[in-house]
Amino acid sequence: MTRNDEPVLDQDPGDDHPAADGTLTLPARIRRLVTGQPYAVLCTHGDRHAYGSLVAFAFADDLRTAVFATPKATRKYRLLADHDRVALVIDDRAQNQGEMMDVEAVTVTGRAHEVSDVDVRRYGTELLLARHPQLKSFVAAESTALFRIEVLRFLHVVRFQEVRQWIPGGP
């Protein structure tokens, strides 16, 4: 078993560099997907329902954390304040409209916490704005909260049914 007693799927602890034959390892495929796509669906839950919200995001280089911003006066903010378990769903279907079997997706599971530490907020803001400079005034607003996701695992899916798990920094 792994964190939170979830079963290990076809786990690939490989590094982030191409294999000797030039194919991408699982971590490299995940990195390509999360750095190539600007938006994700943030999955949260309340007492009675699950919710999905589109967010602009950015990952740290080690892929162990991700950041996003949200207005404080929203359901999304309230749900995040009440329940820290989240998932991000990221896919490349826009690049593969003609061939659905080539679509790759990753579900990132983790725990989200509002960033209050000044230095961590500065770093998270820089990370997010490096990918999304158009969000500068939004992120700087007093009414906006910055959230940091501590990544637990990545579940990478290809051909709609081939699922492999990768835990950054894991075995």
C-alpha positions in Angstrom: 0.0 0.0 0.0 1.0 3.6 -0.5 0.1 6.9 1.1 -3.5 6.9 2.3 -3.7 3.2 1.9 -4.4 3.4 -1.9 -3.1 0.5 -4.0 0.0 0.9 -6.0 -0.7 0.8 -9.7 2.0 0.2 -12.3 4.5 2.4 -10.5 7.4 3.7 -12.5 10.1 5.3 -10.3 12.2 6.2 -13.3 14.0 9.5 -13.5 13.1 12.6 -15.6 15.5 11.9 -18.5 14.8 10.0 -21.8 15.6 6.3 -21.8 18.6 5.0 -23.8 16.3 4.3 -26.7 15.1 7.9 -26.8 11.6 7.2 -25.3 10.4 9.3 -22.5 10.3 7.8 -19.0 7.1 8.2 -17.0 8.4 11.2 -15.0 9.5 12.9 -18.2 6.1 12.3 -19.8 4.4 13.8 -16.8 6.7 16.8 -16.8 6.0 17.4 -20.5 2.2 17.2 -19.8 2.2 19.5 -16.7 4.5 22.1 -18.3 2.9 22.0 -21.7 -0.7 22.6 -20.5 -1.6 25.9 -18.9 -4.9 24.9 -17.2 -6.2 22.1 -15.2 -9.5 21.1 -13.6 -9.2 21.4 -9.9 -11.4 18.8 -8.2 -12.6 19.6 -4.7 -15.5 18.3 -2.5 -18.0 19.6 -0.1 -20.2 17.8 2.3 -22.6 16.5 -0.4 -21.0 17.2 -3.8 -17.8 17.1 -5.7 -16.8 20.2 -7.7 -14.6 20.9 -10.7 -13.0 24.3 -11.4 -10.7 25.4 -14.1 -7.5 26.9 -12.8 -4.2 28.3 -14.1 -1.4 26.5 -12.4 2.3 26.1 -12.2 4.5 23.3 -10.8 7.9 23.6 -8.9 10.8 22.1 -10.8 10.8 19.0 -8.6 7.1 18.4 -9.3 6.4 18.0 -5.6 4.3 21.1 -5.4 1.9 23.1 -7.6 0.4 26.5 -7.0 -2.8 28.3 -8.2 -4.8 31.4 -7.2 -8.4 31.9 -6.5 -10.7 34.7 -5.2 -11.5 34.4 -1.5 -15.2 35.1 -2.0 -15.9 31.9 -3.9 -17.3 28.4 -3.2 -13.9 27.0 -4.4 -12.1 28.9 -1.6 -14.6 27.8 1.0 -14.3 24.2 -0.1 -10.5 24.3 0.0 -10.6 25.8 3.5 -12.9 23.0 4.7 -11.3 20.0 2.9 -7.6 20.0 1.9 -7.7 16.9 -0.3 -7.7 17.8 -4.0 -7.0 16.5 -7.4 -5.8 18.3 -10.6 -6.7 16.8 -13.9 -4.5 17.8 -16.8 -4.7 16.5 -20.4 -3.5 17.2 -23.9 -6.7 16.5 -25.8 -6.6 19.8 -27.5 -3.4 18.7 -29.3 -4.9 15.3 -30.2 -8.3 16.1 -31.5 -8.0 13.8 -34.5 -6.7 10.8 -32.5 -8.3 10.2 -29.1 -6.1 7.1 -28.5 -3.1 9.5 -28.4 -4.5 11.7 -25.6 -2.5 11.6 -22.4 -3.9 12.7 -19.0 -2.6 12.9 -15.5 -4.5 13.2 -12.3 -2.4 14.8 -9.5 -3.6 14.0 -6.0 -2.5 16.0 -3.0 -3.3 18.4 -0.2 -4.0 22.1 -0.8 -3.2 24.8 1.7 -3.5 28.5 1.5 -0.1 30.2 1.5 0.3 32.7 4.3 4.1 32.7 4.7 5.5 35.8 3.0 8.6 34.0 1.4 6.6 31.0 0.3 3.9 33.3 -1.2 6.6 35.3 -3.0 8.1 32.1 -4.5 4.6 30.7 -5.4 3.6 34.0 -7.0 6.8 34.1 -9.1 6.3 30.5 -10.2 2.7 31.1 -11.2 3.4 34.4 -12.9 6.3 32.9 -14.9 3.7 30.7 -16.6 0.8 33.2 -16.5 2.0 36.8 -16.6 -1.5 37.9 -17.5 -2.6 37.1 -13.9 -0.3 39.7 -12.3 -3.0 42.1 -11.0 -5.3 39.2 -10.1 -2.7 37.4 -8.0 -1.6 40.7 -6.3 -5.1 41.6 -5.3 -6.0 41.4 -1.5 -9.1 39.5 -2.5 -7.0 36.6 -4.0 -5.6 33.6 -2.2 -2.6 31.6 -3.3 -2.8 27.9 -2.7 0.0 25.4 -2.7 -0.7 21.7 -3.4 1.6 19.2 -1.8 1.7 16.4 -4.4 1.1 12.9 -3.2 1.1 11.1 -6.5 0.6 11.3 -10.3 -1.7 8.9 -12.1 -0.8 8.9 -15.8 -3.3 7.6 -18.3 -2.8 6.7 -21.9 -5.2 5.0 -24.3 -8.0 5.5 -21.8 -7.0 2.5 -19.7 -3.3 2.2 -19.2 -2.6 3.7 -15.8 0.7 4.2 -14.1 1.5 5.9 -10.9 4.5 8.0 -10.1 5.3 9.5 -6.7 7.8 12.3 -6.9 10.8 11.6 -4.7 9.3 8.1 -4.0 11.0 4.8 -4.4 
